[in-house]
Amino acid sequence: MGITSKVKGYPFEVALPKGLEIEGVILSDQIKNLDYTAREIAYICDAPDDLLVNVQKNVLALVG
């Protein structure tokens, strides 16, 4: 799933709470398989549990 700072109000956007090191929304309808090593992805912060629950609900609605 991607994270973007460009909030467009799409139904599957999940807003990141204020106070995190990153701002924007999670695009929970853009499920991706990434090679974290090849992409040189870095850990930024922990996501609150309620945020993860909202993302999981959206994913389940899509893939059921």
CHARMM-style PDB file with segment names, atoms N, HN, CA, C and O in Angstrom:
ATOM      1  N   MET     1       0.838  -1.172   0.000  1.00  0.00      PROA
ATOM      2  CA  MET     1       0.000   0.000   0.000  1.00  0.00      PROA
ATOM      3  C   MET     1       0.880   1.231   0.000  1.00  0.00      PROA
ATOM      4  O   MET     1       1.944   1.279   0.617  1.00  0.00      PROA
ATOM      5  N   GLY     2       0.403   2.187  -0.696  1.00  0.00      PROA
ATOM      6  HN  GLY     2      -0.462   2.148  -1.197  1.00  0.00      PROA
ATOM      7  CA  GLY     2       1.149   3.429  -0.765  1.00  0.00      PROA
ATOM      8  C   GLY     2       0.663   4.441   0.255  1.00  0.00      PROA
ATOM      9  O   GLY     2      -0.447   4.339   0.779  1.00  0.00      PROA
ATOM     10  N   ILE     3       1.502   5.403   0.522  1.00  0.00      PROA
ATOM     11  HN  ILE     3       2.403   5.485   0.097  1.00  0.00      PROA
ATOM     12  CA  ILE     3       1.144   6.552   1.345  1.00  0.00      PROA
ATOM     13  C   ILE     3       1.393   7.780   0.484  1.00  0.00      PROA
ATOM     14  O   ILE     3       2.430   7.893  -0.168  1.00  0.00      PROA
ATOM     15  N   THR     4       0.442   8.690   0.487  1.00  0.00      PROA
ATOM     16  HN  THR     4      -0.401   8.599   1.017  1.00  0.00      PROA
ATOM     17  CA  THR     4       0.597   9.917  -0.283  1.00  0.00      PROA
ATOM     18  C   THR     4       0.203  11.120   0.559  1.00  0.00      PROA
ATOM     19  O   THR     4      -0.617  11.014   1.471  1.00  0.00      PROA
ATOM     20  N   SER     5       0.788  12.250   0.246  1.00  0.00      PROA
ATOM     21  HN  SER     5       1.454  12.337  -0.495  1.00  0.00      PROA
ATOM     22  CA  SER     5       0.415  13.494   0.924  1.00  0.00      PROA
ATOM     23  C   SER     5      -0.723  14.201   0.188  1.00  0.00      PROA
ATOM     24  O   SER     5      -1.251  15.200   0.676  1.00  0.00      PROA
ATOM     25  N   LYS     6      -1.100  13.689  -0.978  1.00  0.00      PROA
ATOM     26  HN  LYS     6      -0.671  12.877  -1.374  1.00  0.00      PROA
ATOM     27  CA  LYS     6      -2.160  14.297  -1.787  1.00  0.00      PROA
ATOM     28  C   LYS     6      -3.506  13.655  -1.454  1.00  0.00      PROA
ATOM     29  O   LYS     6      -3.894  12.651  -2.052  1.00  0.00      PROA
ATOM     30  N   VAL     7      -4.198  14.237  -0.508  1.00  0.00      PROA
ATOM     31  HN  VAL     7      -3.884  15.052  -0.021  1.00  0.00      PROA
ATOM     32  CA  VAL     7      -5.490  13.719  -0.059  1.00  0.00      PROA
ATOM     33  C   VAL     7      -6.548  14.092  -1.098  1.00  0.00      PROA
ATOM     34  O   VAL     7      -6.720  15.266  -1.427  1.00  0.00      PROA
ATOM     35  N   LYS     8      -7.255  13.083  -1.608  1.00  0.00      PROA
ATOM     36  HN  LYS     8      -7.115  12.129  -1.341  1.00  0.00      PROA
ATOM     37  CA  LYS     8      -8.265  13.324  -2.638  1.00  0.00      PROA
ATOM     38  C   LYS     8      -9.667  12.926  -2.191  1.00  0.00      PROA
ATOM     39  O   LYS     8     -10.637  13.172  -2.908  1.00  0.00      PROA
ATOM     40  N   GLY     9      -9.783  12.317  -1.019  1.00  0.00      PROA
ATOM     41  HN  GLY     9      -8.994  12.117  -0.436  1.00  0.00      PROA
ATOM     42  CA  GLY     9     -11.098  11.950  -0.514  1.00  0.00      PROA
ATOM     43  C   GLY     9     -11.649  10.653  -1.057  1.00  0.00      PROA
ATOM     44  O   GLY     9     -12.856  10.418  -0.991  1.00  0.00      PROA
ATOM     45  N   TYR    10     -10.781   9.798  -1.597  1.00  0.00      PROA
ATOM     46  HN  TYR    10      -9.801   9.989  -1.650  1.00  0.00      PROA
ATOM     47  CA  TYR    10     -11.227   8.511  -2.115  1.00  0.00      PROA
ATOM     48  C   TYR    10     -11.725   7.629  -0.971  1.00  0.00      PROA
ATOM     49  O   TYR    10     -11.251   7.757   0.158  1.00  0.00      PROA
ATOM     50  N   PRO    11     -12.677   6.735  -1.253  1.00  0.00      PROA
ATOM     51  CA  PRO    11     -13.281   5.918  -0.192  1.00  0.00      PROA
ATOM     52  C   PRO    11     -12.293   5.046   0.583  1.00  0.00      PROA
ATOM     53  O   PRO    11     -12.518   4.767   1.760  1.00  0.00      PROA
ATOM     54  N   PHE    12     -11.212   4.613  -0.050  1.00  0.00      PROA
ATOM     55  HN  PHE    12     -11.029   4.839  -1.007  1.00  0.00      PROA
ATOM     56  CA  PHE    12     -10.293   3.708   0.624  1.00  0.00      PROA
ATOM     57  C   PHE    12      -9.055   4.408   1.180  1.00  0.00      PROA
ATOM     58  O   PHE    12      -8.104   3.740   1.586  1.00  0.00      PROA
ATOM     59  N   GLU    13      -9.052   5.729   1.204  1.00  0.00      PROA
ATOM     60  HN  GLU    13      -9.825   6.271   0.875  1.00  0.00      PROA
ATOM     61  CA  GLU    13      -7.976   6.461   1.872  1.00  0.00      PROA
ATOM     62  C   GLU    13      -8.174   6.355   3.381  1.00  0.00      PROA
ATOM     63  O   GLU    13      -9.289   6.501   3.881  1.00  0.00      PROA
ATOM     64  N   VAL    14      -7.096   6.103   4.089  1.00  0.00      PROA
ATOM     65  HN  VAL    14      -6.190   5.984   3.683  1.00  0.00      PROA
ATOM     66  CA  VAL    14      -7.128   6.089   5.549  1.00  0.00      PROA
ATOM     67  C   VAL    14      -6.133   7.144   6.018  1.00  0.00      PROA
ATOM     68  O   VAL    14      -4.932   7.028   5.773  1.00  0.00      PROA
ATOM     69  N   ALA    15      -6.636   8.165   6.690  1.00  0.00      PROA
ATOM     70  HN  ALA    15      -7.611   8.259   6.890  1.00  0.00      PROA
ATOM     71  CA  ALA    15      -5.799   9.285   7.108  1.00  0.00      PROA
ATOM     72  C   ALA    15      -4.824   8.878   8.205  1.00  0.00      PROA
ATOM     73  O   ALA    15      -5.186   8.184   9.156  1.00  0.00      PROA
ATOM     74  N   LEU    16      -3.589   9.322   8.052  1.00  0.00      PROA
ATOM     75  HN  LEU    16      -3.295   9.886   7.280  1.00  0.00      PROA
ATOM     76  CA  LEU    16      -2.597   9.133   9.105  1.00  0.00      PROA
ATOM     77  C   LEU    16      -2.883  10.159  10.197  1.00  0.00      PROA
ATOM     78  O   LEU    16      -3.141  11.323   9.891  1.00  0.00      PROA
ATOM     79  N   PRO    17      -2.841   9.750  11.461  1.00  0.00      PROA
ATOM     80  CA  PRO    17      -3.147  10.697  12.535  1.00  0.00      PROA
ATOM     81  C   PRO    17      -2.062  11.760  12.671  1.00  0.00      PROA
ATOM     82  O   PRO    17      -0.895  11.522  12.358  1.00  0.00      PROA
ATOM     83  N   LYS    18      -2.463  12.915  13.136  1.00  0.00      PROA
ATOM     84  HN  LYS    18      -3.411  13.108  13.390  1.00  0.00      PROA
ATOM     85  CA  LYS    18      -1.503  13.991  13.377  1.00  0.00      PROA
ATOM     86  C   LYS    18      -0.523  13.559  14.461  1.00  0.00      PROA
ATOM     87  O   LYS    18      -0.877  12.800  15.363  1.00  0.00      PROA
ATOM     88  N   GLY    19       0.688  14.039  14.367  1.00  0.00      PROA
ATOM     89  HN  GLY    19       0.976  14.655  13.634  1.00  0.00      PROA
ATOM     90  CA  GLY    19       1.698  13.713  15.360  1.00  0.00      PROA
ATOM     91  C   GLY    19       2.674  12.640  14.913  1.00  0.00      PROA
ATOM     92  O   GLY    19       3.699  12.433  15.562  1.00  0.00      PROA
ATOM     93  N   LEU    20       2.376  11.947  13.809  1.00  0.00      PROA
ATOM     94  HN  LEU    20       1.543  12.114  13.282  1.00  0.00      PROA
ATOM     95  CA  LEU    20       3.321  10.969  13.281  1.00  0.00      PROA
ATOM     96  C   LEU    20       4.416  11.695  12.509  1.00  0.00      PROA
ATOM     97  O   LEU    20       4.269  12.866  12.159  1.00  0.00      PROA
ATOM     98  N   GLU    21       5.499  10.999  12.253  1.00  0.00      PROA
ATOM     99  HN  GLU    21       5.618  10.048  12.538  1.00  0.00      PROA
ATOM    100  CA  GLU    21       6.615  11.587  11.522  1.00  0.00      PROA
ATOM    101  C   GLU    21       6.314  11.758  10.036  1.00  0.00      PROA
ATOM    102  O   GLU    21       7.091  12.388   9.318  1.00  0.00      PROA
ATOM    103  N   ILE    22       5.206  11.211   9.573  1.00  0.00      PROA
ATOM    104  HN  ILE    22       4.575  10.700  10.156  1.00  0.00      PROA
ATOM    105  CA  ILE    22       4.813  11.296   8.166  1.00  0.00      PROA
ATOM    106  C   ILE    22       3.358  11.743   8.108  1.00  0.00      PROA
ATOM    107  O   ILE    22       2.564  11.396   8.982  1.00  0.00      PROA
ATOM    108  N   GLU    23       3.007  12.515   7.078  1.00  0.00      PROA
ATOM    109  HN  GLU    23       3.653  12.797   6.368  1.00  0.00      PROA
ATOM    110  CA  GLU    23       1.650  13.036   6.933  1.00  0.00      PROA
ATOM    111  C   GLU    23       1.026  12.517   5.648  1.00  0.00      PROA
ATOM    112  O   GLU    23       1.728  12.186   4.692  1.00  0.00      PROA
ATOM    113  N   GLY    24      -0.295  12.450   5.636  1.00  0.00      PROA
ATOM    114  HN  GLY    24      -0.865  12.719   6.413  1.00  0.00      PROA
ATOM    115  CA  GLY    24      -0.999  12.056   4.426  1.00  0.00      PROA
ATOM    116  C   GLY    24      -2.021  10.973   4.685  1.00  0.00      PROA
ATOM    117  O   GLY    24      -2.605  10.883   5.765  1.00  0.00      PROA
ATOM    118  N   VAL    25      -2.227  10.146   3.660  1.00  0.00      PROA
ATOM    119  HN  VAL    25      -1.753  10.219   2.782  1.00  0.00      PROA
ATOM    120  CA  VAL    25      -3.194   9.057   3.744  1.00  0.00      PROA
ATOM    121  C   VAL    25      -2.586   7.770   3.202  1.00  0.00      PROA
ATOM    122  O   VAL    25      -1.716   7.788   2.332  1.00  0.00      PROA
ATOM    123  N   ILE    26      -3.067   6.657   3.741  1.00  0.00      PROA
ATOM    124  HN  ILE    26      -3.774   6.643   4.449  1.00  0.00      PROA
ATOM    125  CA  ILE    26      -2.712   5.340   3.219  1.00  0.00      PROA
ATOM    126  C   ILE    26      -3.724   5.005   2.135  1.00  0.00      PROA
ATOM    127  O   ILE    26      -4.931   5.132   2.341  1.00  0.00      PROA
ATOM    128  N   LEU    27      -3.237   4.582   0.995  1.00  0.00      PROA
ATOM    129  HN  LEU    27      -2.256   4.479   0.827  1.00  0.00      PROA
ATOM    130  CA  LEU    27      -4.107   4.172  -0.109  1.00  0.00      PROA
ATOM    131  C   LEU    27      -4.345   2.671   0.027  1.00  0.00      PROA
ATOM    132  O   LEU    27      -3.661   1.857  -0.594  1.00  0.00      PROA
ATOM    133  N   SER    28      -5.338   2.320   0.859  1.00  0.00      PROA
ATOM    134  HN  SER    28      -5.895   2.981   1.363  1.00  0.00      PROA
ATOM    135  CA  SER    28      -5.528   0.916   1.221  1.00  0.00      PROA
ATOM    136  C   SER    28      -6.099   0.069   0.090  1.00  0.00      PROA
ATOM    137  O   SER    28      -6.209  -1.149   0.234  1.00  0.00      PROA
ATOM    138  N   ASP    29      -6.462   0.682  -1.026  1.00  0.00      PROA
ATOM    139  HN  ASP    29      -6.372   1.671  -1.143  1.00  0.00      PROA
ATOM    140  CA  ASP    29      -6.915  -0.095  -2.183  1.00  0.00      PROA
ATOM    141  C   ASP    29      -5.778  -0.367  -3.163  1.00  0.00      PROA
ATOM    142  O   ASP    29      -5.994  -0.996  -4.200  1.00  0.00      PROA
ATOM    143  N   GLN    30      -4.589   0.092  -2.852  1.00  0.00      PROA
ATOM    144  HN  GLN    30      -4.414   0.603  -2.011  1.00  0.00      PROA
ATOM    145  CA  GLN    30      -3.426  -0.140  -3.716  1.00  0.00      PROA
ATOM    146  C   GLN    30      -2.495  -1.144  -3.040  1.00  0.00      PROA
ATOM    147  O   GLN    30      -1.427  -0.790  -2.539  1.00  0.00      PROA
ATOM    148  N   ILE    31      -2.923  -2.393  -3.038  1.00  0.00      PROA
ATOM    149  HN  ILE    31      -3.790  -2.681  -3.444  1.00  0.00      PROA
ATOM    150  CA  ILE    31      -2.167  -3.463  -2.399  1.00  0.00      PROA
ATOM    151  C   ILE    31      -0.993  -3.827  -3.299  1.00  0.00      PROA
ATOM    152  O   ILE    31      -1.169  -4.089  -4.489  1.00  0.00      PROA
ATOM    153  N   LYS    32       0.199  -3.842  -2.723  1.00  0.00      PROA
ATOM    154  HN  LYS    32       0.341  -3.630  -1.756  1.00  0.00      PROA
ATOM    155  CA  LYS    32       1.406  -4.094  -3.512  1.00  0.00      PROA
ATOM    156  C   LYS    32       2.300  -5.099  -2.804  1.00  0.00      PROA
ATOM    157  O   LYS    32       2.261  -5.242  -1.582  1.00  0.00      PROA
ATOM    158  N   ASN    33       3.090  -5.778  -3.585  1.00  0.00      PROA
ATOM    159  HN  ASN    33       3.122  -5.662  -4.578  1.00  0.00      PROA
ATOM    160  CA  ASN    33       4.121  -6.668  -3.071  1.00  0.00      PROA
ATOM    161  C   ASN    33       5.456  -6.014  -3.403  1.00  0.00      PROA
ATOM    162  O   ASN    33       5.797  -5.865  -4.576  1.00  0.00      PROA
ATOM    163  N   LEU    34       6.214  -5.623  -2.384  1.00  0.00      PROA
ATOM    164  HN  LEU    34       5.937  -5.744  -1.431  1.00  0.00      PROA
ATOM    165  CA  LEU    34       7.457  -4.888  -2.599  1.00  0.00      PROA
ATOM    166  C   LEU    34       8.655  -5.657  -2.078  1.00  0.00      PROA
ATOM    167  O   LEU    34       8.559  -6.382  -1.087  1.00  0.00      PROA
ATOM    168  N   ASP    35       9.772  -5.498  -2.742  1.00  0.00      PROA
ATOM    169  HN  ASP    35       9.850  -4.910  -3.547  1.00  0.00      PROA
ATOM    170  CA  ASP    35      11.050  -5.999  -2.251  1.00  0.00      PROA
ATOM    171  C   ASP    35      11.676  -4.860  -1.447  1.00  0.00      PROA
ATOM    172  O   ASP    35      12.269  -3.939  -2.009  1.00  0.00      PROA
ATOM    173  N   TYR    36      11.534  -4.937  -0.129  1.00  0.00      PROA
ATOM    174  HN  TYR    36      11.052  -5.685   0.328  1.00  0.00      PROA
ATOM    175  CA  TYR    36      11.990  -3.856   0.740  1.00  0.00      PROA
ATOM    176  C   TYR    36      13.484  -3.590   0.619  1.00  0.00      PROA
ATOM    177  O   TYR    36      13.922  -2.447   0.744  1.00  0.00      PROA
ATOM    178  N   THR    37      14.261  -4.625   0.378  1.00  0.00      PROA
ATOM    179  HN  THR    37      13.905  -5.554   0.276  1.00  0.00      PROA
ATOM    180  CA  THR    37      15.704  -4.455   0.241  1.00  0.00      PROA
ATOM    181  C   THR    37      16.041  -3.727  -1.056  1.00  0.00      PROA
ATOM    182  O   THR    37      16.822  -2.776  -1.044  1.00  0.00      PROA
ATOM    183  N   ALA    38      15.468  -4.158  -2.160  1.00  0.00      PROA
ATOM    184  HN  ALA    38      14.834  -4.930  -2.169  1.00  0.00      PROA
ATOM    185  CA  ALA    38      15.753  -3.535  -3.450  1.00  0.00      PROA
ATOM    186  C   ALA    38      15.268  -2.087  -3.502  1.00  0.00      PROA
ATOM    187  O   ALA    38      15.902  -1.239  -4.130  1.00  0.00      PROA
ATOM    188  N   ARG    39      14.157  -1.809  -2.848  1.00  0.00      PROA
ATOM    189  HN  ARG    39      13.642  -2.497  -2.337  1.00  0.00      PROA
ATOM    190  CA  ARG    39      13.592  -0.457  -2.846  1.00  0.00      PROA
ATOM    191  C   ARG    39      14.247   0.451  -1.804  1.00  0.00      PROA
ATOM    192  O   ARG    39      13.989   1.654  -1.773  1.00  0.00      PROA
ATOM    193  N   GLU    40      15.092  -0.127  -0.955  1.00  0.00      PROA
ATOM    194  HN  GLU    40      15.302  -1.105  -0.980  1.00  0.00      PROA
ATOM    195  CA  GLU    40      15.763   0.621   0.117  1.00  0.00      PROA
ATOM    196  C   GLU    40      14.754   1.377   0.984  1.00  0.00      PROA
ATOM    197  O   GLU    40      14.931   2.557   1.287  1.00  0.00      PROA
ATOM    198  N   ILE    41      13.695   0.669   1.372  1.00  0.00      PROA
ATOM    199  HN  ILE    41      13.551  -0.290   1.125  1.00  0.00      PROA
ATOM    200  CA  ILE    41      12.655   1.248   2.208  1.00  0.00      PROA
ATOM    201  C   ILE    41      13.158   1.344   3.643  1.00  0.00      PROA
ATOM    202  O   ILE    41      13.783   0.415   4.155  1.00  0.00      PROA
ATOM    203  N   ALA    42      12.881   2.471   4.286  1.00  0.00      PROA
ATOM    204  HN  ALA    42      12.373   3.226   3.871  1.00  0.00      PROA
ATOM    205  CA  ALA    42      13.347   2.705   5.653  1.00  0.00      PROA
ATOM    206  C   ALA    42      12.155   2.773   6.609  1.00  0.00      PROA
ATOM    207  O   ALA    42      11.080   3.259   6.258  1.00  0.00      PROA
ATOM    208  N   TYR    43      12.373   2.278   7.815  1.00  0.00      PROA
ATOM    209  HN  TYR    43      13.247   1.883   8.101  1.00  0.00      PROA
ATOM    210  CA  TYR    43      11.379   2.373   8.882  1.00  0.00      PROA
ATOM    211  C   TYR    43      11.258   3.837   9.302  1.00  0.00      PROA
ATOM    212  O   TYR    43      12.266   4.516   9.492  1.00  0.00      PROA
ATOM    213  N   ILE    44      10.024   4.319   9.445  1.00  0.00      PROA
ATOM    214  HN  ILE    44       9.205   3.767   9.290  1.00  0.00      PROA
ATOM    215  CA  ILE    44       9.816   5.703   9.860  1.00  0.00      PROA
ATOM    216  C   ILE    44       9.205   5.771  11.251  1.00  0.00      PROA
ATOM    217  O   ILE    44       9.722   6.470  12.123  1.00  0.00      PROA
ATOM    218  N   CYS    45       8.086   5.038  11.469  1.00  0.00      PROA
ATOM    219  HN  CYS    45       7.667   4.471  10.761  1.00  0.00      PROA
ATOM    220  CA  CYS    45       7.422   5.104  12.767  1.00  0.00      PROA
ATOM    221  C   CYS    45       6.428   3.955  12.894  1.00  0.00      PROA
ATOM    222  O   CYS    45       6.119   3.273  11.917  1.00  0.00      PROA
ATOM    223  N   ASP    46       5.934   3.751  14.108  1.00  0.00      PROA
ATOM    224  HN  ASP    46       6.184   4.304  14.903  1.00  0.00      PROA
ATOM    225  CA  ASP    46       4.891   2.759  14.362  1.00  0.00      PROA
ATOM    226  C   ASP    46       3.528   3.365  14.042  1.00  0.00      PROA
ATOM    227  O   ASP    46       3.290   4.550  14.276  1.00  0.00      PROA
ATOM    228  N   ALA    47       2.649   2.545  13.512  1.00  0.00      PROA
ATOM    229  HN  ALA    47       2.842   1.582  13.323  1.00  0.00      PROA
ATOM    230  CA  ALA    47       1.275   2.973  13.240  1.00  0.00      PROA
ATOM    231  C   ALA    47       0.395   2.581  14.421  1.00  0.00      PROA
ATOM    232  O   ALA    47       0.542   1.484  14.960  1.00  0.00      PROA
ATOM    233  N   PRO    48      -0.513   3.457  14.830  1.00  0.00      PROA
ATOM    234  CA  PRO    48      -1.437   3.117  15.913  1.00  0.00      PROA
ATOM    235  C   PRO    48      -2.327   1.936  15.518  1.00  0.00      PROA
ATOM    236  O   PRO    48      -2.638   1.746  14.342  1.00  0.00      PROA
ATOM    237  N   ASP    49      -2.725   1.155  16.507  1.00  0.00      PROA
ATOM    238  HN  ASP    49      -2.472   1.309  17.462  1.00  0.00      PROA
ATOM    239  CA  ASP    49      -3.542  -0.035  16.259  1.00  0.00      PROA
ATOM    240  C   ASP    49      -4.843   0.284  15.526  1.00  0.00      PROA
ATOM    241  O   ASP    49      -5.235  -0.451  14.620  1.00  0.00      PROA
ATOM    242  N   ASP    50      -5.515   1.370  15.908  1.00  0.00      PROA
ATOM    243  HN  ASP    50      -5.196   1.966  16.644  1.00  0.00      PROA
ATOM    244  CA  ASP    50      -6.792   1.689  15.260  1.00  0.00      PROA
ATOM    245  C   ASP    50      -6.604   2.039  13.782  1.00  0.00      PROA
ATOM    246  O   ASP    50      -7.501   1.796  12.974  1.00  0.00      PROA
ATOM    247  N   LEU    51      -5.478   2.593  13.428  1.00  0.00      PROA
ATOM    248  HN  LEU    51      -4.750   2.791  14.084  1.00  0.00      PROA
ATOM    249  CA  LEU    51      -5.176   2.871  12.025  1.00  0.00      PROA
ATOM    250  C   LEU    51      -5.043   1.566  11.252  1.00  0.00      PROA
ATOM    251  O   LEU    51      -5.582   1.426  10.154  1.00  0.00      PROA
ATOM    252  N   LEU    52      -4.326   0.617  11.831  1.00  0.00      PROA
ATOM    253  HN  LEU    52      -3.888   0.730  12.723  1.00  0.00      PROA
ATOM    254  CA  LEU    52      -4.144  -0.681  11.179  1.00  0.00      PROA
ATOM    255  C   LEU    52      -5.467  -1.419  11.024  1.00  0.00      PROA
ATOM    256  O   LEU    52      -5.696  -2.072  10.006  1.00  0.00      PROA
ATOM    257  N   VAL    53      -6.332  -1.324  12.016  1.00  0.00      PROA
ATOM    258  HN  VAL    53      -6.146  -0.794  12.843  1.00  0.00      PROA
ATOM    259  CA  VAL    53      -7.651  -1.964  11.940  1.00  0.00      PROA
ATOM    260  C   VAL    53      -8.458  -1.374  10.783  1.00  0.00      PROA
ATOM    261  O   VAL    53      -9.113  -2.112  10.047  1.00  0.00      PROA
ATOM    262  N   ASN    54      -8.415  -0.060  10.618  1.00  0.00      PROA
ATOM    263  HN  ASN    54      -7.882   0.540  11.215  1.00  0.00      PROA
ATOM    264  CA  ASN    54      -9.147   0.576   9.513  1.00  0.00      PROA
ATOM    265  C   ASN    54      -8.609   0.132   8.159  1.00  0.00      PROA
ATOM    266  O   ASN    54      -9.384  -0.107   7.234  1.00  0.00      PROA
ATOM    267  N   VAL    55      -7.298   0.022   8.036  1.00  0.00      PROA
ATOM    268  HN  VAL    55      -6.668   0.217   8.789  1.00  0.00      PROA
ATOM    269  CA  VAL    55      -6.696  -0.440   6.783  1.00  0.00      PROA
ATOM    270  C   VAL    55      -7.096  -1.891   6.526  1.00  0.00      PROA
ATOM    271  O   VAL    55      -7.445  -2.246   5.399  1.00  0.00      PROA
ATOM    272  N   GLN    56      -7.048  -2.734   7.560  1.00  0.00      PROA
ATOM    273  HN  GLN    56      -6.765  -2.446   8.475  1.00  0.00      PROA
ATOM    274  CA  GLN    56      -7.420  -4.142   7.407  1.00  0.00      PROA
ATOM    275  C   GLN    56      -8.875  -4.281   6.965  1.00  0.00      PROA
ATOM    276  O   GLN    56      -9.180  -5.122   6.120  1.00  0.00      PROA
ATOM    277  N   LYS    57      -9.769  -3.477   7.516  1.00  0.00      PROA
ATOM    278  HN  LYS    57      -9.521  -2.794   8.202  1.00  0.00      PROA
ATOM    279  CA  LYS    57     -11.181  -3.526   7.118  1.00  0.00      PROA
ATOM    280  C   LYS    57     -11.335  -3.203   5.637  1.00  0.00      PROA
ATOM    281  O   LYS    57     -12.100  -3.859   4.930  1.00  0.00      PROA
ATOM    282  N   ASN    58     -10.614  -2.200   5.174  1.00  0.00      PROA
ATOM    283  HN  ASN    58      -9.992  -1.667   5.748  1.00  0.00      PROA
ATOM    284  CA  ASN    58     -10.685  -1.837   3.757  1.00  0.00      PROA
ATOM    285  C   ASN    58     -10.158  -2.952   2.867  1.00  0.00      PROA
ATOM    286  O   ASN    58     -10.755  -3.261   1.836  1.00  0.00      PROA
ATOM    287  N   VAL    59      -9.052  -3.552   3.256  1.00  0.00      PROA
ATOM    288  HN  VAL    59      -8.567  -3.301   4.094  1.00  0.00      PROA
ATOM    289  CA  VAL    59      -8.474  -4.635   2.461  1.00  0.00      PROA
ATOM    290  C   VAL    59      -9.435  -5.818   2.407  1.00  0.00      PROA
ATOM    291  O   VAL    59      -9.632  -6.409   1.345  1.00  0.00      PROA
ATOM    292  N   LEU    60     -10.032  -6.166   3.541  1.00  0.00      PROA
ATOM    293  HN  LEU    60      -9.872  -5.686   4.403  1.00  0.00      PROA
ATOM    294  CA  LEU    60     -10.994  -7.275   3.562  1.00  0.00      PROA
ATOM    295  C   LEU    60     -12.212  -6.982   2.689  1.00  0.00      PROA
ATOM    296  O   LEU    60     -12.757  -7.889   2.060  1.00  0.00      PROA
ATOM    297  N   ALA    61     -12.637  -5.728   2.647  1.00  0.00      PROA
ATOM    298  HN  ALA    61     -12.194  -4.991   3.157  1.00  0.00      PROA
ATOM    299  CA  ALA    61     -13.762  -5.363   1.782  1.00  0.00      PROA
ATOM    300  C   ALA    61     -13.408  -5.563   0.311  1.00  0.00      PROA
ATOM    301  O   ALA    61     -14.278  -5.865  -0.506  1.00  0.00      PROA
ATOM    302  N   LEU    62     -12.147  -5.394  -0.018  1.00  0.00      PROA
ATOM    303  HN  LEU    62     -11.440  -5.149   0.646  1.00  0.00      PROA
ATOM    304  CA  LEU    62     -11.707  -5.539  -1.408  1.00  0.00      PROA
ATOM    305  C   LEU    62     -11.468  -6.986  -1.812  1.00  0.00      PROA
ATOM    306  O   LEU    62     -11.847  -7.402  -2.907  1.00  0.00      PROA
ATOM    307  N   VAL    63     -10.840  -7.751  -0.927  1.00  0.00      PROA
ATOM    308  HN  VAL    63     -10.533  -7.414  -0.038  1.00  0.00      PROA
ATOM    309  CA  VAL    63     -10.441  -9.116  -1.294  1.00  0.00      PROA
ATOM    310  C   VAL    63     -11.297 -10.181  -0.628  1.00  0.00      PROA
ATOM    311  O   VAL    63     -11.240 -11.355  -0.994  1.00  0.00      PROA
ATOM    312  N   GLY    64     -12.095  -9.762   0.355  1.00  0.00      PROA
ATOM    313  HN  GLY    64     -12.141  -8.809   0.652  1.00  0.00      PROA
ATOM    314  CA  GLY    64     -13.049 -10.590   1.049  1.00  0.00      PROA
ATOM    315  C   GLY    64     -12.613 -11.936   1.382  1.00  0.00      PROA
ATOM    316  OT1 GLY    64     -13.372 -12.702   1.975  1.00  0.00      PROA
TER     317      GLY     64
END
